[in-house]
């Protein structure tokens, strides 16, 4: 019975060593995966920042165009209404 107990303990120790190696391998892979996820997150934040900057530039350009179009429309309205007003008030 002593030999069978020793054989069983040896198998258990071998199993524990194998489990330890596998867990070590899994830990390494998770560490690499974590690094990759962090890198992707950093890249994504950088891209989002770049897109936000472009959106801000476009917003500024649209506001500038809005001001120019408004001035142009006011000019057209005045150009159309001024002769009509002159004819109505100064016949």
C-alpha positions in Angstrom: 0.0 0.0 0.0 2.9 2.3 0.7 4.1 2.1 -2.9 0.7 2.8 -4.2 0.5 5.9 -2.0 3.9 7.0 -3.2 2.9 6.5 -6.8 -0.3 8.4 -6.2 1.6 11.3 -4.6 4.1 11.3 -7.5 1.2 11.6 -10.0 -0.4 14.3 -8.0 2.9 16.2 -7.9 3.3 15.8 -11.6 -0.3 17.0 -12.2 0.4 20.1 -10.0 3.5 20.9 -11.9 1.7 20.6 -15.2 -1.1 22.8 -13.9 1.5 25.3 -12.7 3.1 25.4 -16.2 -0.3 25.8 -17.9 -1.3 28.6 -15.5 2.0 30.3 -16.1 1.4 30.1 -19.8 -2.1 31.5 -19.4 -0.8 34.3 -17.3 1.8 35.3 -19.9 -0.8 35.2 -22.7 -3.2 37.4 -20.6 -0.3 39.8 -19.9 0.3 40.1 -23.7 -3.4 40.5 -24.4 -3.7 43.2 -21.8 -0.8 45.1 -23.4 -2.5 44.8 -26.8 -5.8 46.0 -25.4 -4.1 49.0 -23.8 -2.3 49.9 -27.1 -5.6 49.6 -29.0 -7.3 51.8 -26.4 -4.5 54.4 -26.7 -4.8 54.4 -30.5 -8.5 54.8 -30.3 -8.3 57.7 -27.9 -5.8 59.4 -30.2 -8.0 58.8 -33.3 -11.1 60.1 -31.4 -9.1 63.2 -30.4 -8.0 63.7 -34.1 -11.6 63.4 -35.3 -12.8 65.8 -32.6 -10.2 68.3 -33.8 -11.3 67.9 -37.4 -15.0 68.4 -36.3 -14.0 71.6 -34.5 -12.3 72.9 -37.6 -15.3 72.1 -39.7 -17.6 73.7 -37.2 -15.6 76.9 -37.4 -15.7 76.8 -41.2 -19.4 76.3 -41.2 -19.9 79.2 -38.8 -17.8 81.3 -41.1 -19.8 80.3 -44.1 -23.1 80.9 -42.2 -21.9 84.5 -41.5 -21.0 85.1 -45.1 -24.3 83.6 -46.4 -26.3 85.7 -44.0 -24.5 88.9 -45.1 -25.1 87.9 -48.7 -28.8 87.3 -48.1 -29.2 90.6 -46.2 -27.5 92.3 -49.2 -29.9 90.7 -51.7 -32.9 91.5 -49.6 -31.8 95.2 -49.3 -31.0 95.3 -53.0 -34.5 94.0 -53.8 -36.5 96.0 -51.2 -34.6 99.3 -51.5 -36.0 100.1 -55.1 -39.5 99.0 -54.0 -39.3 101.2 -50.9 -38.1 104.1 -53.0 -41.0 103.7 -55.4 -43.6 103.3 -52.7 -42.5 106.2 -50.4 -41.1 108.5 -53.1 -43.4 108.2 -56.1 
